[in-house]
Amino acid sequence: DAKTTQPPSMDCAEGRAANLPCNHSTISGNEYVYWYRQIHSQGPQYIIHGLKNNETNEMASLIITEDRKSSTLILPHATLRDTAVYYCIVRAPAYSGAGSYQLTFGKGTKLSVIP
Amino acid sequence: SAVISQKPSRDICQRGTSLTIQCQVDSQVTMMFWYRQQPGQSLTLIATANQGSEATYESGFVIDKFPISRPNLTFSTLTVSNMSPEDSSIYLCSVIQGVKEKLFFGSGTQLSVL
């Protein structure tokens, strides 16, 4: 079973920031938070990941709460091409010895960007 | 990032037949993974394909139904055997790359079984 909880769907106006929440209250100390998205039946695409510090890249920002029990993916200026299902996944790195390469996908959040 | 080519992109097959899906990566990778995504569902891991050893299957998936080959570090195949309509899904191959262990996916094979 997935270790994360996400709202099933969200709407966002084009040009506005999209804030996608994820609860992972049982996260372990060595588990990272990964975000992927899947655009209409294509293969999922990596977005960003983090451990405890906030992260930013060219696609998005990831805000992780201090207790690490939840996080928010932020798309700063959503476009119509950002309409997709967004998956939040927690996983320990395989090199840590306590993790594995397997990603357990939950149901994700279907984000609809509206013109 | 890894570039993954997956063939075929889609196919319509008859019940009882088999289909082999190919996955080609533009760089050498140790581990490749095969996922299934049934209509309206999330992704489920079928098996991990390791070069030089037998694939490792997840619970609910067996080698007789989903035989996997991994002849080298850039290529793998997944066969869906003796197909039934319940096998209609998107099948995706993926690889782990880099110290950050990012997972990259192929574009998927949309399989419909009549």
Interface residues (C-beta under 8 A of the other chain):
Chain A: A2 Y34 Y36 S41 Q42 G43 P44 Q45 Y46 H49 Y87 P93 A94 Y95 Y101 Q102 L103 T104 F105 G106 K107 G108
Chain B: S1 I4 Q6 M31 F33 S42 L43 T44 L45 T48 I90 L92 S94 I96 K100 E101 K102 L103 F104 F105 G106 S107 G108 Q110
